[in-house]
Every structure is written in structure tokens, then in C-alpha cells.
Amino acid sequence: MFFAFAATFISAITLVIQKLSLSKFRVNAFGFNLLVFFFLALTAFIWTILNHSLPQKSFFQGESLILFIFLVFLAFIWNTLFSYSLQKEEMSEAEMIISMSPIFTVLLALILLPEERNYFIFAPALVASGALIWSNIEKRHFDFSKTEFTLLLAVLGIALEAIVIKKLLNFIPTETLYFLRCSFSLPLFALILLTQMKKKMIFPNSKKSFSLIALVGILATFQMVFFYRAYHSIGVTETILISLLAPILVFILTPYFFKEKIAKKLWFALAIILICIIISELKF
């Protein structure tokens, strides 16, 4: 459980820093992703070397190889859509759609991962996910703009990636999988960036924005490796239940960085999520 809570806390901080980089410093989304994935791959590579982590031979064969190729393209697509949308949307609007990711992940885990069909964990996760969505939803949210729909597609990609990762962790250590995922995604971002070279501000134009991007890459590596370890040890559904605390933390941090108000019902949702986490830990 430590890895799930640690990853959740880091993910909230990373998202706020990512939003600052993309909106306040106006960093190009494609340039942002290329630099972030470079720092992700570098950090994960160092971690892999230090731990002497090597994949099984079977990882490069059959189903696992096909799943890995699918993972690389999926990571590229959802990260591109996510960064583009985050640059355009207000944090409060974006977080509403991002908060839908857990419920998609929980439902996909129930359908695609037979070992995840523990209804004493699934039910609290579903209730907590619903509470989070309810705390952010407004009437106007049902009328999605083009940017919001793009972000929704990215969120679906995040949910599907968690399922693919869970399957691949049977063949490869967590940090090594993350290193390979980021390394093979880098050329795809570089390729897209070539088509954007005529646009201004492809890369950050200040030391501060560059430093924030490097920080996002380093923090996100720890975040995702910890999430991978949590998927492998306690399962996707229970990890996602704990990760529901991340959007709450983001909303608490939002007024300090983006001067956006916190809805009162968010605190009620926080109470429900905490109760659901406690219930899921009770062994019936």
C-alpha cells in the first residue's frame, strides 16, 4: 500500500507542475512531451541500472511483445492528447474529466482482468469514483467542447494503459518496463515535433520552465514506477481506489497556484473516498 499512497501524493504535485509549465510558461505541448519523456527515460534508466533489473526472455516474444508495442503507441497517443488539452483547459475543468479516469480503469479491470474481480474492493472503488465525479460535475460539463472531448479520449487511454501494464508486469520488472515504454515513445514525439518546427516556442525559453519540465520528468518516473509496483502487489482496482485522493489534493493546491475556487462538496467527496479506502482494507 505504501507505493500506492506515495504515487498518489507525487501524482498530485506532478500534475500541478505540469499545468504550470504548459499554461503559465506557454511551452509547446509537443516540445514539452519530448523533453519530459527524455527525463523519464533517463531517470528510469538510472533506476534500472542501479537495481540490475532485466526482463525475462519471454518478454520479447508472442503476446507480451505485441502488448508492449501497443503500450508504446498508446502512451504516445494519450500523452499527446493530454498535454494538448491541459494547455487549453482551466485546471478545474480539466480535473473534472481527469477524475473520470479511475471509474474507467476500475470497469476495464473488472472486464479484462479476472484476478481483479474482488467485489469487496470493486464496490468501494466504484462508489469512491462516483463521489469524485459528482463533486466536480456541473450542468455545463455534459456539453463537451472539442478540447474536453480530446481530454476524455486521453483519460480512456490512461485507463487502458493500466490494464496493459498489469499484464506486462508478469514478464518484466517495473522500472525496466517504464524505461522501455518511455525510450520507445521518444522517437514518436521527435517525429511529430519535426512537423511543428515552424511554430514558435517549441522548447521552453527560460531556465525556470526548463527546470519545471525536468522536475516533472523526474517526479513522474517515481510516480509511475510506484504505481506499477502497486498494480503488481495489491492490484489495479485497489491502487486506483487509493489514487482517487490525488484529484482531491490537486483541488486543494489549485487556489494557491491558479486562483481557482474549491467546491464545498469536494470535502464531502473526500470523506466518502477515505471511508471507501478503509472499507476496502477490511478483510471480510
DOPASE-698086 format. One record per residue (C-alpha): residue number from 1; x, y, z negated. Coordinates in steps of 0.001 Angstrom, whole numbers, plus 500000, padded with zeros to 6 digits. Example, Ala and Ser with C-alpha at 12.3 -4.5 7.8 and 13.67 -1.06 7.14 Angstrom:
<pts>
<pt resi="1" u="512300" v="495500" w="492200"/>
<pt resi="2" u="513670" v="498940" w="492860"/>
</pts>
This chain:
<pts>
<pt resi="1" u="500000" v="500000" w="500000"/>
<pt resi="2" u="502932" v="502342" w="499431"/>
<pt resi="3" u="503639" v="502521" w="503167"/>
<pt resi="4" u="500013" v="503406" w="503966"/>
<pt resi="5" u="499894" v="506258" w="501415"/>
<pt resi="6" u="503350" v="507557" w="502407"/>
<pt resi="7" u="502456" v="507508" w="506111"/>
<pt resi="8" u="499161" v="509299" w="505407"/>
<pt resi="9" u="500860" v="512115" w="503491"/>
<pt resi="10" u="503549" v="512552" w="506163"/>
<pt resi="11" u="500988" v="512499" w="508989"/>
<pt resi="12" u="499085" v="515453" w="507497"/>
<pt resi="13" u="502256" v="517548" w="507268"/>
<pt resi="14" u="503361" v="516490" w="510773"/>
<pt resi="15" u="500030" v="517466" w="512341"/>
<pt resi="16" u="500143" v="520956" w="510813"/>
<pt resi="17" u="503735" v="521480" w="512031"/>
<pt resi="18" u="502784" v="520146" w="515477"/>
<pt resi="19" u="499875" v="522591" w="515720"/>
<pt resi="20" u="502171" v="525464" w="514681"/>
<pt resi="21" u="504678" v="524509" w="517394"/>
<pt resi="22" u="502070" v="524218" w="520152"/>
<pt resi="23" u="499881" v="527223" w="519346"/>
<pt resi="24" u="501773" v="529914" w="517455"/>
<pt resi="25" u="505040" v="529448" w="519366"/>
<pt resi="26" u="503293" v="528670" w="522673"/>
<pt resi="27" u="505531" v="525710" w="523520"/>
<pt resi="28" u="504579" v="523935" w="526745"/>
<pt resi="29" u="502807" v="520655" w="525905"/>
<pt resi="30" u="504915" v="518548" w="528308"/>
<pt resi="31" u="508194" v="520052" w="527149"/>
<pt resi="32" u="507044" v="519546" w="523567"/>
<pt resi="33" u="506339" v="515849" w="524148"/>
<pt resi="34" u="509650" v="515243" w="525921"/>
<pt resi="35" u="511637" v="516778" w="523050"/>
<pt resi="36" u="509538" v="515103" w="520350"/>
<pt resi="37" u="509934" v="511680" w="521962"/>
<pt resi="38" u="513692" v="512261" w="522231"/>
<pt resi="39" u="513893" v="512893" w="518477"/>
<pt resi="40" u="511507" v="509991" w="517807"/>
<pt resi="41" u="513671" v="507601" w="519813"/>
<pt resi="42" u="516898" v="508921" w="518266"/>
<pt resi="43" u="515620" v="508623" w="514678"/>
<pt resi="44" u="514128" v="505170" w="515307"/>
<pt resi="45" u="517379" v="504037" w="516998"/>
<pt resi="46" u="519443" v="505050" w="513939"/>
<pt resi="47" u="516943" v="503253" w="511699"/>
<pt resi="48" u="517115" v="500130" w="513888"/>
<pt resi="49" u="520935" v="500071" w="513838"/>
<pt resi="50" u="521072" v="500540" w="510055"/>
<pt resi="51" u="518605" v="497674" w="509490"/>
<pt resi="52" u="520148" v="495388" w="512163"/>
<pt resi="53" u="516606" v="494827" w="513468"/>
<pt resi="54" u="516329" v="492692" w="516591"/>
<pt resi="55" u="513210" v="491431" w="518399"/>
<pt resi="56" u="512512" v="487733" w="518908"/>
<pt resi="57" u="513365" v="486330" w="522348"/>
<pt resi="58" u="509683" v="485621" w="522909"/>
<pt resi="59" u="509022" v="489385" w="522769"/>
<pt resi="60" u="510367" v="489732" w="526323"/>
<pt resi="61" u="508102" v="487027" w="527728"/>
<pt resi="62" u="504474" v="486481" w="528658"/>
<pt resi="63" u="501702" v="488152" w="526672"/>
<pt resi="64" u="503974" v="490223" w="524406"/>
<pt resi="65" u="505803" v="491765" w="527386"/>
<pt resi="66" u="502505" v="492671" w="529077"/>
<pt resi="67" u="501226" v="494169" w="525821"/>
<pt resi="68" u="504417" v="496194" w="525418"/>
<pt resi="69" u="504198" v="497644" w="528945"/>
<pt resi="70" u="500573" v="498531" w="528250"/>
<pt resi="71" u="501648" v="500137" w="524934"/>
<pt resi="72" u="504216" v="502384" w="526672"/>
<pt resi="73" u="501717" v="503724" w="529208"/>
<pt resi="74" u="499034" v="504076" w="526539"/>
<pt resi="75" u="501396" v="506062" w="524284"/>
<pt resi="76" u="502336" v="508329" w="527191"/>
<pt resi="77" u="498721" v="508996" w="528161"/>
<pt resi="78" u="497268" v="509685" w="524720"/>
<pt resi="79" u="500215" v="511840" w="523600"/>
<pt resi="80" u="499909" v="513955" w="526746"/>
<pt resi="81" u="496151" v="514392" w="526299"/>
<pt resi="82" u="496558" v="515019" w="522560"/>
<pt resi="83" u="499211" v="517738" w="522878"/>
<pt resi="84" u="497344" v="519494" w="525690"/>
<pt resi="85" u="494129" v="519555" w="523640"/>
<pt resi="86" u="495824" v="520577" w="520385"/>
<pt resi="87" u="497374" v="523552" w="522164"/>
<pt resi="88" u="493957" v="524782" w="523331"/>
<pt resi="89" u="491688" v="523979" w="520374"/>
<pt resi="90" u="491414" v="525585" w="516934"/>
<pt resi="91" u="492705" v="523322" w="514156"/>
<pt resi="92" u="489262" v="522917" w="512550"/>
<pt resi="93" u="487669" v="521959" w="515887"/>
<pt resi="94" u="490468" v="519547" w="516766"/>
<pt resi="95" u="490413" v="517896" w="513346"/>
<pt resi="96" u="486698" v="517160" w="513744"/>
<pt resi="97" u="487431" v="514996" w="516810"/>
<pt resi="98" u="490639" v="513539" w="515352"/>
<pt resi="99" u="488574" v="512434" w="512348"/>
<pt resi="100" u="486692" v="510059" w="514681"/>
<pt resi="101" u="489855" v="508006" w="515283"/>
<pt resi="102" u="489509" v="505841" w="512127"/>
<pt resi="103" u="485987" v="504672" w="512936"/>
<pt resi="104" u="487053" v="503733" w="516483"/>
<pt resi="105" u="490069" v="501853" w="515110"/>
<pt resi="106" u="488046" v="500001" w="512475"/>
<pt resi="107" u="485457" v="498891" w="515054"/>
<pt resi="108" u="488125" v="497770" w="517536"/>
<pt resi="109" u="489926" v="495840" w="514780"/>
<pt resi="110" u="486682" v="494066" w="513891"/>
<pt resi="111" u="486120" v="493081" w="517527"/>
<pt resi="112" u="489673" v="492276" w="518679"/>
<pt resi="113" u="491462" v="491084" w="515522"/>
<pt resi="114" u="489777" v="488058" w="513866"/>
<pt resi="115" u="492120" v="488290" w="510836"/>
<pt resi="116" u="490741" v="491782" w="510113"/>
<pt resi="117" u="487176" v="490563" w="509571"/>
<pt resi="118" u="487127" v="491109" w="505833"/>
<pt resi="119" u="483786" v="492813" w="505236"/>
<pt resi="120" u="484754" v="493933" w="501710"/>
<pt resi="121" u="487343" v="496163" w="503393"/>
<pt resi="122" u="485462" v="496813" w="506641"/>
<pt resi="123" u="482315" v="498150" w="504935"/>
<pt resi="124" u="484111" v="500757" w="502736"/>
<pt resi="125" u="486240" v="501787" w="505741"/>
<pt resi="126" u="483117" v="502319" w="507830"/>
<pt resi="127" u="481401" v="504338" w="505080"/>
<pt resi="128" u="484516" v="506461" w="504469"/>
<pt resi="129" u="484954" v="507096" w="508205"/>
<pt resi="130" u="481323" v="508162" w="508452"/>
<pt resi="131" u="481734" v="510500" w="505477"/>
<pt resi="132" u="484744" v="512159" w="507090"/>
<pt resi="133" u="482912" v="512723" w="510377"/>
<pt resi="134" u="479834" v="514040" w="508522"/>
<pt resi="135" u="481965" v="516509" w="506562"/>
<pt resi="136" u="483230" v="518102" w="509776"/>
<pt resi="137" u="480273" v="517818" w="512097"/>
<pt resi="138" u="478149" v="520725" w="513195"/>
<pt resi="139" u="475352" v="521007" w="515724"/>
<pt resi="140" u="477628" v="522583" w="518303"/>
<pt resi="141" u="480073" v="519669" w="518068"/>
<pt resi="142" u="477711" v="517488" w="520088"/>
<pt resi="143" u="478277" v="519789" w="523049"/>
<pt resi="144" u="481843" v="518816" w="524009"/>
<pt resi="145" u="483960" v="521185" w="526061"/>
<pt resi="146" u="486429" v="519826" w="528626"/>
<pt resi="147" u="489290" v="520204" w="526127"/>
<pt resi="148" u="487333" v="518475" w="523356"/>
<pt resi="149" u="486458" v="515589" w="525675"/>
<pt resi="150" u="490163" v="515273" w="526561"/>
<pt resi="151" u="490993" v="515101" w="522852"/>
<pt resi="152" u="488301" v="512439" w="522381"/>
<pt resi="153" u="489988" v="510291" w="525047"/>
<pt resi="154" u="493310" v="510760" w="523219"/>
<pt resi="155" u="491684" v="509623" w="519971"/>
<pt resi="156" u="490365" v="506482" w="521676"/>
<pt resi="157" u="493919" v="505844" w="522867"/>
<pt resi="158" u="495242" v="506166" w="519311"/>
<pt resi="159" u="492688" v="503616" w="518109"/>
<pt resi="160" u="493519" v="501132" w="520861"/>
<pt resi="161" u="497264" v="501557" w="520269"/>
<pt resi="162" u="496878" v="500442" w="516635"/>
<pt resi="163" u="495396" v="497134" w="517816"/>
<pt resi="164" u="498175" v="496542" w="520360"/>
<pt resi="165" u="500835" v="497347" w="517751"/>
<pt resi="166" u="499331" v="494903" w="515262"/>
<pt resi="167" u="499606" v="492122" w="517852"/>
<pt resi="168" u="503185" v="493016" w="518843"/>
<pt resi="169" u="504448" v="493095" w="515249"/>
<pt resi="170" u="504320" v="489294" w="515291"/>
<pt resi="171" u="507337" v="489381" w="517646"/>
<pt resi="172" u="509409" v="492412" w="516678"/>
<pt resi="173" u="510448" v="494467" w="513586"/>
<pt resi="174" u="508560" v="497729" w="513012"/>
<pt resi="175" u="511354" v="500254" w="513599"/>
<pt resi="176" u="512597" v="498406" w="516695"/>
<pt resi="177" u="509125" v="498377" w="518242"/>
<pt resi="178" u="508789" v="502103" w="517626"/>
<pt resi="179" u="512244" v="502775" w="519093"/>
<pt resi="180" u="511439" v="500823" w="522280"/>
<pt resi="181" u="507995" v="502454" w="522573"/>
<pt resi="182" u="509483" v="505956" w="522423"/>
<pt resi="183" u="512520" v="505174" w="524589"/>
<pt resi="184" u="510476" v="503730" w="527453"/>
<pt resi="185" u="507956" v="506599" w="527245"/>
<pt resi="186" u="510695" v="509253" w="527594"/>
<pt resi="187" u="511233" v="508801" w="531378"/>
<pt resi="188" u="507485" v="509185" w="531959"/>
<pt resi="189" u="507442" v="512538" w="530147"/>
<pt resi="190" u="510565" v="513626" w="532056"/>
<pt resi="191" u="508881" v="512728" w="535347"/>
<pt resi="192" u="505788" v="514780" w="534545"/>
<pt resi="193" u="507965" v="517654" w="533349"/>
<pt resi="194" u="509587" v="517904" w="536799"/>
<pt resi="195" u="506214" v="518910" w="538217"/>
<pt resi="196" u="505946" v="521649" w="535573"/>
<pt resi="197" u="509327" v="523280" w="536137"/>
<pt resi="198" u="507875" v="526343" w="537875"/>
<pt resi="199" u="505835" v="527221" w="534800"/>
<pt resi="200" u="507220" v="529472" w="532092"/>
<pt resi="201" u="508374" v="528273" w="528690"/>
<pt resi="202" u="508814" v="524602" w="529490"/>
<pt resi="203" u="511044" v="524307" w="526430"/>
<pt resi="204" u="510998" v="526292" w="523163"/>
<pt resi="205" u="512592" v="529721" w="523478"/>
<pt resi="206" u="513627" v="530153" w="519844"/>
<pt resi="207" u="515639" v="528266" w="517254"/>
<pt resi="208" u="512634" v="528210" w="514922"/>
<pt resi="209" u="510304" v="526487" w="517408"/>
<pt resi="210" u="513070" v="524038" w="518429"/>
<pt resi="211" u="513708" v="523230" w="514753"/>
<pt resi="212" u="509980" v="522597" w="514194"/>
<pt resi="213" u="509882" v="520191" w="517137"/>
<pt resi="214" u="512921" v="518324" w="515800"/>
<pt resi="215" u="511224" v="518151" w="512397"/>
<pt resi="216" u="508036" v="516776" w="513991"/>
<pt resi="217" u="510089" v="514049" w="515703"/>
<pt resi="218" u="511899" v="513014" w="512522"/>
<pt resi="219" u="508784" v="513083" w="510305"/>
<pt resi="220" u="506649" v="511295" w="512899"/>
<pt resi="221" u="509183" v="508459" w="513078"/>
<pt resi="222" u="508870" v="507827" w="509339"/>
<pt resi="223" u="505100" v="508250" w="509582"/>
<pt resi="224" u="504659" v="505713" w="512362"/>
<pt resi="225" u="507163" v="503133" w="511095"/>
<pt resi="226" u="505405" v="503274" w="507710"/>
<pt resi="227" u="502037" v="502860" w="509442"/>
<pt resi="228" u="503421" v="499893" w="511414"/>
<pt resi="229" u="504634" v="498282" w="508189"/>
<pt resi="230" u="501252" v="498869" w="506579"/>
<pt resi="231" u="499468" v="497310" w="509587"/>
<pt resi="232" u="501683" v="494251" w="509220"/>
<pt resi="233" u="501406" v="493912" w="505426"/>
<pt resi="234" u="497840" v="494935" w="504489"/>
<pt resi="235" u="496146" v="495006" w="507894"/>
<pt resi="236" u="494849" v="497678" w="510264"/>
<pt resi="237" u="491468" v="498226" w="508595"/>
<pt resi="238" u="492786" v="498802" w="505068"/>
<pt resi="239" u="495572" v="501031" w="506399"/>
<pt resi="240" u="493053" v="503124" w="508327"/>
<pt resi="241" u="490872" v="503444" w="505227"/>
<pt resi="242" u="493782" v="504943" w="503285"/>
<pt resi="243" u="494776" v="507137" w="506247"/>
<pt resi="244" u="491368" v="508845" w="506032"/>
<pt resi="245" u="492927" v="511018" w="503335"/>
<pt resi="246" u="495144" v="512664" w="505989"/>
<pt resi="247" u="492436" v="514837" w="507607"/>
<pt resi="248" u="491399" v="515992" w="504126"/>
<pt resi="249" u="494978" v="517067" w="503416"/>
<pt resi="250" u="495117" v="518857" w="506781"/>
<pt resi="251" u="491959" v="520802" w="505974"/>
<pt resi="252" u="493384" v="521775" w="502583"/>
<pt resi="253" u="496564" v="523049" w="504295"/>
<pt resi="254" u="494686" v="524759" w="507161"/>
<pt resi="255" u="493754" v="528042" w="505353"/>
<pt resi="256" u="497388" v="528662" w="504418"/>
<pt resi="257" u="498727" v="528292" w="507959"/>
<pt resi="258" u="495833" v="529084" w="510313"/>
<pt resi="259" u="493455" v="531164" w="508125"/>
<pt resi="260" u="490535" v="528814" w="508752"/>
<pt resi="261" u="487923" v="528156" w="506057"/>
<pt resi="262" u="487386" v="524800" w="504323"/>
<pt resi="263" u="483808" v="523488" w="504399"/>
<pt resi="264" u="482391" v="522748" w="500941"/>
<pt resi="265" u="481094" v="519330" w="501976"/>
<pt resi="266" u="484691" v="518314" w="502690"/>
<pt resi="267" u="485240" v="517897" w="498947"/>
<pt resi="268" u="482218" v="515580" w="498790"/>
<pt resi="269" u="483703" v="513542" w="501647"/>
<pt resi="270" u="486999" v="513350" w="499751"/>
<pt resi="271" u="485189" v="511869" w="496728"/>
<pt resi="272" u="483474" v="509262" w="498936"/>
<pt resi="273" u="486774" v="508300" w="500601"/>
<pt resi="274" u="488520" v="507870" w="497241"/>
<pt resi="275" u="485636" v="505717" w="495930"/>
<pt resi="276" u="485772" v="503581" w="499097"/>
<pt resi="277" u="489540" v="503081" w="498731"/>
<pt resi="278" u="489051" v="501975" w="495089"/>
<pt resi="279" u="486234" v="499581" w="496085"/>
<pt resi="280" u="488360" v="498048" w="498861"/>
<pt resi="281" u="491097" v="497308" w="496312"/>
<pt resi="282" u="488735" v="495384" w="494036"/>
<pt resi="283" u="489236" v="491706" w="494784"/>
<pt resi="284" u="485826" v="490038" w="494771"/>
</pts>
